């Protein structure tokens, strides 16, 4: 590890943010956490306590505010919170993960707005900047290898990807760009607090399983549902704890600064492998991958209509099939292999999600 950093961490109370915070503290860095919600802050403190952190009260500091006010309020914050002016590193993990534009302008408001504001902040208070993006800023791609470079504007699957690409453009060349794949729960415990992306498929099938139950109206082993995707395609997924470990080790080394890193899995599971696992897990059958561009089986009854509404959000994810070059990442963290994705690990992820009712119940 290089020199100790004094880090301004945004998004510390989010799913990825709290693992980043834990990793930074574990590795001896001092962290200032910008937060909005007092209950979320207390939840994060409880999480840290559950894993024996922080080691020292001197290493963790909190200050309340809105990220979009950071440039305007920086001087007053420094007057109010002694020591804040000593930060030398900005790690921006604040993000809205909404896939589609809502009435409040999310995710553009947070993802693009924060990039613009933090750019102004660094003019006031120079810091080394590290920015979380997503590997899927490449847009809609079929089976091509995407390198760790600045991508041209693509055909984005959703507004979230577009907002992250726009944020990258503001910082390109002046910040370290960290591009994780679809982030899933902890590799050992399955713990997760954000059940979107990869989880939506499992949630939809879990709902289907419960709706069918023991009804004689439906044959759970002959559902006859065609999915418009390539069975050999993949959705790249990566455990949150690995992303946090890799990210912190990358930014510790000045040789990695202002480069782009794909925090992705080198061997993601195929759609067919995932579907076979789903069928075994929920005792269902009759799903079939019909190839990219083929029509999705239209719902024929009330059960299928309910599941159909959920499945709509993931159809383009199945159609999007980029491969990710990891040259920079493997060079930066050669001794940090990504956790193997096998049936036992996926079972932990799904069991945890079901246990907390897909994030609807506290855990």
BADOVEX-340815 format. One record per residue (C-alpha): residue number from 0; residue in one letter; y, x, z. Coordinates in steps of 0.5 Angstrom, whole numbers, padded with zeros to 4 digits. Layout:
(pt NUM,"A",(Y,X,Z)),
...
END
This chain:
(pt 0,"X",(0000,0000,0000)),
(pt 1,"X",(0007,0002,-0002)),
(pt 2,"X",(0013,0002,0003)),
(pt 3,"X",(0014,-0005,0007)),
(pt 4,"X",(0018,-0010,0004)),
(pt 5,"X",(0023,-0015,0007)),
(pt 6,"X",(0021,-0021,0003)),
(pt 7,"X",(0025,-0028,0001)),
(pt 8,"X",(0020,-0032,0000)),
(pt 9,"X",(0021,-0039,-0003)),
(pt 10,"X",(0016,-0045,-0003)),
(pt 11,"X",(0013,-0042,0003)),
(pt 12,"X",(0010,-0049,0006)),
(pt 13,"X",(0007,-0050,-0001)),
(pt 14,"X",(-0001,-0050,-0002)),
(pt 15,"X",(0000,-0043,-0005)),
(pt 16,"X",(0006,-0041,-0001)),
(pt 17,"X",(0002,-0041,0005)),
(pt 18,"X",(-0003,-0036,0003)),
(pt 19,"X",(0002,-0032,0000)),
(pt 20,"X",(0006,-0032,0007)),
(pt 21,"X",(-0001,-0030,0010)),
(pt 22,"X",(-0002,-0024,0006)),
(pt 23,"X",(0005,-0021,0006)),
(pt 24,"X",(0004,-0022,0014)),
(pt 25,"X",(-0003,-0019,0014)),
(pt 26,"X",(0000,-0013,0010)),
(pt 27,"X",(0005,-0011,0015)),
(pt 28,"X",(0011,-0014,0011)),
(pt 29,"X",(0017,-0018,0014)),
(pt 30,"X",(0018,-0025,0011)),
(pt 31,"X",(0024,-0030,0011)),
(pt 32,"X",(0022,-0037,0009)),
(pt 33,"X",(0026,-0042,0006)),
(pt 34,"X",(0024,-0049,0008)),
(pt 35,"X",(0027,-0056,0007)),
(pt 36,"X",(0022,-0060,0011)),
(pt 37,"X",(0021,-0059,0019)),
(pt 38,"X",(0014,-0062,0019)),
(pt 39,"X",(0012,-0058,0013)),
(pt 40,"X",(0014,-0052,0017)),
(pt 41,"X",(0010,-0054,0023)),
(pt 42,"X",(0004,-0055,0019)),
(pt 43,"X",(0005,-0048,0016)),
(pt 44,"X",(0006,-0045,0023)),
(pt 45,"X",(-0001,-0048,0025)),
(pt 46,"X",(-0004,-0046,0019)),
(pt 47,"X",(-0002,-0039,0020)),
(pt 48,"X",(-0004,-0039,0028)),
(pt 49,"X",(-0011,-0042,0025)),
(pt 50,"X",(-0012,-0035,0022)),
(pt 51,"X",(-0009,-0031,0027)),
(pt 52,"X",(-0002,-0030,0024)),
(pt 53,"X",(0003,-0027,0025)),
(pt 54,"X",(0002,-0021,0028)),
(pt 55,"X",(0009,-0020,0031)),
(pt 56,"X",(0014,-0025,0032)),
(pt 57,"X",(0019,-0020,0029)),
(pt 58,"X",(0016,-0020,0022)),
(pt 59,"X",(0017,-0028,0021)),
(pt 60,"X",(0023,-0031,0020)),
(pt 61,"X",(0025,-0039,0018)),
(pt 62,"X",(0031,-0041,0015)),
(pt 63,"X",(0033,-0049,0013)),
(pt 64,"X",(0036,-0050,0006)),
(pt 65,"X",(0035,-0053,-0001)),
(pt 66,"X",(0033,-0048,-0006)),
(pt 67,"X",(0038,-0051,-0011)),
(pt 68,"X",(0044,-0049,-0006)),
(pt 69,"X",(0042,-0042,-0005)),
(pt 70,"X",(0047,-0038,-0009)),
(pt 71,"X",(0053,-0043,-0006)),
(pt 72,"X",(0050,-0042,0001)),
(pt 73,"X",(0048,-0035,0001)),
(pt 74,"X",(0054,-0032,0005)),
(pt 75,"X",(0054,-0038,0010)),
(pt 76,"X",(0046,-0037,0011)),
(pt 77,"X",(0047,-0030,0012)),
(pt 78,"X",(0052,-0031,0017)),
(pt 79,"X",(0048,-0036,0021)),
(pt 80,"X",(0041,-0032,0021)),
(pt 81,"X",(0042,-0025,0023)),
(pt 82,"X",(0038,-0020,0019)),
(pt 83,"X",(0037,-0025,0013)),
(pt 84,"X",(0042,-0020,0009)),
(pt 85,"X",(0037,-0015,0009)),
(pt 86,"X",(0032,-0018,0004)),
(pt 87,"X",(0030,-0013,-0001)),
(pt 88,"X",(0025,-0017,-0005)),
(pt 89,"X",(0025,-0024,-0008)),
(pt 90,"X",(0018,-0028,-0009)),
(pt 91,"X",(0019,-0035,-0012)),
(pt 92,"X",(0013,-0039,-0011)),
(pt 93,"X",(0017,-0046,-0010)),
(pt 94,"X",(0015,-0051,-0016)),
(pt 95,"X",(0014,-0058,-0017)),
(pt 96,"X",(0007,-0059,-0020)),
(pt 97,"X",(0009,-0066,-0023)),
(pt 98,"X",(0006,-0066,-0030)),
(pt 99,"X",(0011,-0071,-0033)),
(pt 100,"X",(0018,-0072,-0032)),
(pt 101,"X",(0020,-0077,-0027)),
(pt 102,"X",(0026,-0081,-0025)),
(pt 103,"X",(0029,-0075,-0021)),
(pt 104,"X",(0028,-0070,-0026)),
(pt 105,"X",(0022,-0066,-0024)),
(pt 106,"X",(0019,-0062,-0025)),
(pt 107,"X",(0025,-0059,-0029)),
(pt 108,"X",(0030,-0060,-0023)),
(pt 109,"X",(0026,-0055,-0019)),
(pt 110,"X",(0022,-0050,-0024)),
(pt 111,"X",(0028,-0049,-0029)),
(pt 112,"X",(0034,-0051,-0024)),
(pt 113,"X",(0031,-0046,-0019)),
(pt 114,"X",(0030,-0040,-0024)),
(pt 115,"X",(0038,-0041,-0026)),
(pt 116,"X",(0040,-0041,-0019)),
(pt 117,"X",(0036,-0035,-0016)),
(pt 118,"X",(0039,-0031,-0022)),
(pt 119,"X",(0046,-0033,-0020)),
(pt 120,"X",(0044,-0031,-0013)),
(pt 121,"X",(0041,-0024,-0015)),
(pt 122,"X",(0048,-0023,-0018)),
(pt 123,"X",(0051,-0024,-0011)),
(pt 124,"X",(0045,-0020,-0007)),
(pt 125,"X",(0041,-0015,-0011)),
(pt 126,"X",(0033,-0016,-0010)),
(pt 127,"X",(0027,-0014,-0014)),
(pt 128,"X",(0025,-0021,-0017)),
(pt 129,"X",(0018,-0023,-0017)),
(pt 130,"X",(0017,-0030,-0021)),
(pt 131,"X",(0011,-0035,-0021)),
(pt 132,"X",(0009,-0038,-0027)),
(pt 133,"X",(0003,-0041,-0030)),
(pt 134,"X",(-0002,-0038,-0035)),
(pt 135,"X",(-0001,-0044,-0039)),
(pt 136,"X",(0006,-0043,-0042)),
(pt 137,"X",(0002,-0041,-0048)),
(pt 138,"X",(0002,-0048,-0050)),
(pt 139,"X",(-0004,-0052,-0054)),
(pt 140,"X",(-0008,-0046,-0056)),
(pt 141,"X",(-0015,-0047,-0059)),
(pt 142,"X",(-0020,-0041,-0057)),
(pt 143,"X",(-0015,-0035,-0058)),
(pt 144,"X",(-0014,-0029,-0054)),
(pt 145,"X",(-0007,-0030,-0050)),
(pt 146,"X",(-0004,-0023,-0048)),
(pt 147,"X",(0000,-0021,-0042)),
(pt 148,"X",(0007,-0022,-0046)),
(pt 149,"X",(0013,-0026,-0047)),
(pt 150,"X",(0010,-0032,-0051)),
(pt 151,"X",(0014,-0036,-0057)),
(pt 152,"X",(0016,-0043,-0055)),
(pt 153,"X",(0009,-0047,-0056)),
(pt 154,"X",(0007,-0054,-0057)),
(pt 155,"X",(0006,-0055,-0049)),
(pt 156,"X",(0001,-0060,-0046)),
(pt 157,"X",(0006,-0063,-0041)),
(pt 158,"X",(0013,-0062,-0038)),
(pt 159,"X",(0011,-0057,-0033)),
(pt 160,"X",(0008,-0052,-0038)),
(pt 161,"X",(0015,-0053,-0041)),
(pt 162,"X",(0019,-0052,-0035)),
(pt 163,"X",(0015,-0046,-0033)),
(pt 164,"X",(0016,-0043,-0040)),
(pt 165,"X",(0024,-0044,-0040)),
(pt 166,"X",(0024,-0041,-0033)),
(pt 167,"X",(0021,-0035,-0036)),
(pt 168,"X",(0026,-0034,-0041)),
(pt 169,"X",(0031,-0034,-0036)),
(pt 170,"X",(0028,-0028,-0032)),
(pt 171,"X",(0024,-0024,-0038)),
(pt 172,"X",(0025,-0017,-0037)),
(pt 173,"X",(0028,-0017,-0030)),
(pt 174,"X",(0023,-0020,-0026)),
(pt 175,"X",(0015,-0019,-0025)),
(pt 176,"X",(0012,-0025,-0028)),
(pt 177,"X",(0006,-0028,-0025)),
(pt 178,"X",(0002,-0033,-0029)),
(pt 179,"X",(-0004,-0036,-0025)),
(pt 180,"X",(-0009,-0040,-0028)),
(pt 181,"X",(-0011,-0047,-0025)),
(pt 182,"X",(-0011,-0046,-0018)),
(pt 183,"X",(-0016,-0049,-0013)),
(pt 184,"X",(-0018,-0048,-0006)),
(pt 185,"X",(-0020,-0043,-0002)),
(pt 186,"X",(-0026,-0039,-0005)),
(pt 187,"X",(-0030,-0039,0002)),
(pt 188,"X",(-0028,-0046,0006)),
(pt 189,"X",(-0026,-0050,0000)),
(pt 190,"X",(-0019,-0052,0003)),
(pt 191,"X",(-0014,-0054,-0001)),
(pt 192,"X",(-0008,-0059,-0001)),
(pt 193,"X",(-0006,-0060,-0008)),
(pt 194,"X",(-0011,-0064,-0012)),
(pt 195,"X",(-0009,-0064,-0019)),
(pt 196,"X",(-0011,-0060,-0025)),
(pt 197,"X",(-0018,-0059,-0025)),
(pt 198,"X",(-0019,-0063,-0019)),
(pt 199,"X",(-0017,-0070,-0023)),
(pt 200,"X",(-0024,-0070,-0027)),
(pt 201,"X",(-0028,-0070,-0021)),
(pt 202,"X",(-0024,-0075,-0017)),
(pt 203,"X",(-0024,-0080,-0023)),
(pt 204,"X",(-0032,-0079,-0023)),
(pt 205,"X",(-0032,-0080,-0016)),
(pt 206,"X",(-0029,-0086,-0017)),
(pt 207,"X",(-0033,-0088,-0022)),
(pt 208,"X",(-0039,-0087,-0017)),
(pt 209,"X",(-0036,-0091,-0012)),
(pt 210,"X",(-0035,-0097,-0017)),
(pt 211,"X",(-0041,-0097,-0020)),
(pt 212,"X",(-0045,-0097,-0013)),
(pt 213,"X",(-0052,-0100,-0013)),
(pt 214,"X",(-0049,-0105,-0018)),
(pt 215,"X",(-0054,-0108,-0023)),
(pt 216,"X",(-0049,-0109,-0028)),
(pt 217,"X",(-0048,-0102,-0030)),
(pt 218,"X",(-0053,-0096,-0032)),
(pt 219,"X",(-0051,-0090,-0028)),
(pt 220,"X",(-0055,-0086,-0032)),
(pt 221,"X",(-0053,-0089,-0039)),
(pt 222,"X",(-0046,-0089,-0039)),
(pt 223,"X",(-0045,-0087,-0046)),
(pt 224,"X",(-0038,-0084,-0045)),
(pt 225,"X",(-0035,-0079,-0051)),
(pt 226,"X",(-0030,-0074,-0049)),
(pt 227,"X",(-0026,-0071,-0054)),
(pt 228,"X",(-0027,-0063,-0053)),
(pt 229,"X",(-0031,-0057,-0054)),
(pt 230,"X",(-0037,-0057,-0050)),
(pt 231,"X",(-0036,-0049,-0050)),
(pt 232,"X",(-0029,-0049,-0048)),
(pt 233,"X",(-0026,-0048,-0041)),
(pt 234,"X",(-0021,-0049,-0036)),
(pt 235,"X",(-0019,-0043,-0033)),
(pt 236,"X",(-0019,-0044,-0025)),
(pt 237,"X",(-0018,-0039,-0020)),
(pt 238,"X",(-0018,-0039,-0012)),
(pt 239,"X",(-0012,-0039,-0008)),
(pt 240,"X",(-0014,-0034,-0004)),
(pt 241,"X",(-0015,-0029,-0009)),
(pt 242,"X",(-0008,-0031,-0013)),
(pt 243,"X",(-0005,-0029,-0006)),
(pt 244,"X",(-0008,-0022,-0005)),
(pt 245,"X",(-0007,-0020,-0012)),
(pt 246,"X",(0000,-0022,-0013)),
(pt 247,"X",(0002,-0019,-0006)),
(pt 248,"X",(-0002,-0012,-0008)),
(pt 249,"X",(0001,-0012,-0015)),
(pt 250,"X",(0009,-0013,-0013)),
(pt 251,"X",(0008,-0008,-0007)),
(pt 252,"X",(0007,-0003,-0013)),
(pt 253,"X",(0014,-0001,-0016)),
(pt 254,"X",(0010,0001,-0023)),
(pt 255,"X",(0008,-0006,-0024)),
(pt 256,"X",(0015,-0009,-0023)),
(pt 257,"X",(0018,-0013,-0029)),
(pt 258,"X",(0011,-0014,-0032)),
(pt 259,"X",(0007,-0020,-0034)),
(pt 260,"X",(0000,-0021,-0030)),
(pt 261,"X",(-0005,-0026,-0032)),
(pt 262,"X",(-0008,-0028,-0025)),
(pt 263,"X",(-0014,-0031,-0029)),
(pt 264,"X",(-0021,-0032,-0028)),
(pt 265,"X",(-0025,-0027,-0033)),
(pt 266,"X",(-0031,-0031,-0033)),
(pt 267,"X",(-0029,-0039,-0033)),
(pt 268,"X",(-0034,-0044,-0033)),
(pt 269,"X",(-0035,-0048,-0040)),
(pt 270,"X",(-0034,-0055,-0040)),
(pt 271,"X",(-0041,-0057,-0041)),
(pt 272,"X",(-0043,-0053,-0035)),
(pt 273,"X",(-0038,-0057,-0031)),
(pt 274,"X",(-0040,-0063,-0034)),
(pt 275,"X",(-0048,-0062,-0032)),
(pt 276,"X",(-0046,-0060,-0025)),
(pt 277,"X",(-0042,-0067,-0024)),
(pt 278,"X",(-0048,-0071,-0027)),
(pt 279,"X",(-0052,-0068,-0021)),
(pt 280,"X",(-0047,-0068,-0016)),
(pt 281,"X",(-0046,-0076,-0017)),
(pt 282,"X",(-0052,-0078,-0020)),
(pt 283,"X",(-0049,-0080,-0027)),
(pt 284,"X",(-0051,-0079,-0034)),
(pt 285,"X",(-0049,-0081,-0041)),
(pt 286,"X",(-0043,-0077,-0042)),
(pt 287,"X",(-0042,-0073,-0048)),
(pt 288,"X",(-0037,-0068,-0051)),
(pt 289,"X",(-0036,-0070,-0058)),
(pt 290,"X",(-0031,-0065,-0061)),
(pt 291,"X",(-0024,-0064,-0061)),
(pt 292,"X",(-0020,-0069,-0064)),
(pt 293,"X",(-0026,-0074,-0064)),
(pt 294,"X",(-0024,-0081,-0061)),
(pt 295,"X",(-0025,-0082,-0053)),
(pt 296,"X",(-0030,-0088,-0052)),
(pt 297,"X",(-0025,-0094,-0050)),
(pt 298,"X",(-0026,-0098,-0044)),
(pt 299,"X",(-0031,-0103,-0044)),
(pt 300,"X",(-0031,-0106,-0037)),
(pt 301,"X",(-0026,-0106,-0031)),
(pt 302,"X",(-0030,-0100,-0028)),
(pt 303,"X",(-0029,-0096,-0034)),
(pt 304,"X",(-0021,-0098,-0035)),
(pt 305,"X",(-0020,-0096,-0028)),
(pt 306,"X",(-0023,-0089,-0029)),
(pt 307,"X",(-0020,-0089,-0036)),
(pt 308,"X",(-0013,-0089,-0033)),
(pt 309,"X",(-0014,-0083,-0029)),
(pt 310,"X",(-0018,-0079,-0035)),
(pt 311,"X",(-0012,-0080,-0039)),
(pt 312,"X",(-0008,-0074,-0035)),
(pt 313,"X",(-0014,-0069,-0037)),
(pt 314,"X",(-0015,-0071,-0044)),
(pt 315,"X",(-0011,-0065,-0047)),
(pt 316,"X",(-0013,-0060,-0041)),
(pt 317,"X",(-0020,-0061,-0044)),
(pt 318,"X",(-0017,-0060,-0051)),
(pt 319,"X",(-0013,-0054,-0049)),
(pt 320,"X",(-0018,-0048,-0049)),
(pt 321,"X",(-0014,-0041,-0049)),
(pt 322,"X",(-0017,-0034,-0047)),
(pt 323,"X",(-0013,-0030,-0043)),
(pt 324,"X",(-0012,-0022,-0043)),
(pt 325,"X",(-0012,-0019,-0036)),
(pt 326,"X",(-0011,-0012,-0038)),
(pt 327,"X",(-0005,-0011,-0033)),
(pt 328,"X",(-0008,-0015,-0028)),
(pt 329,"X",(-0015,-0011,-0028)),
(pt 330,"X",(-0010,-0004,-0028)),
(pt 331,"X",(-0006,-0006,-0022)),
(pt 332,"X",(-0012,-0009,-0018)),
(pt 333,"X",(-0018,-0006,-0020)),
(pt 334,"X",(-0022,-0007,-0014)),
(pt 335,"X",(-0020,-0014,-0013)),
(pt 336,"X",(-0026,-0018,-0017)),
(pt 337,"X",(-0025,-0025,-0018)),
(pt 338,"X",(-0030,-0030,-0014)),
(pt 339,"X",(-0036,-0032,-0018)),
(pt 340,"X",(-0035,-0039,-0020)),
(pt 341,"X",(-0042,-0042,-0019)),
(pt 342,"X",(-0045,-0049,-0016)),
(pt 343,"X",(-0045,-0047,-0009)),
(pt 344,"X",(-0037,-0045,-0009)),
(pt 345,"X",(-0036,-0051,-0013)),
(pt 346,"X",(-0040,-0056,-0009)),
(pt 347,"X",(-0035,-0053,-0003)),
(pt 348,"X",(-0029,-0055,-0007)),
(pt 349,"X",(-0031,-0062,-0008)),
(pt 350,"X",(-0034,-0063,-0001)),
(pt 351,"X",(-0027,-0061,0002)),
(pt 352,"X",(-0023,-0065,-0003)),
(pt 353,"X",(-0028,-0071,-0002)),
(pt 354,"X",(-0028,-0070,0006)),
(pt 355,"X",(-0020,-0071,0006)),
(pt 356,"X",(-0020,-0076,0001)),
(pt 357,"X",(-0017,-0072,-0005)),
(pt 358,"X",(-0011,-0071,0000)),
(pt 359,"X",(-0010,-0078,0002)),
(pt 360,"X",(-0012,-0076,0009)),
(pt 361,"X",(-0009,-0071,0014)),
(pt 362,"X",(-0014,-0065,0015)),
END
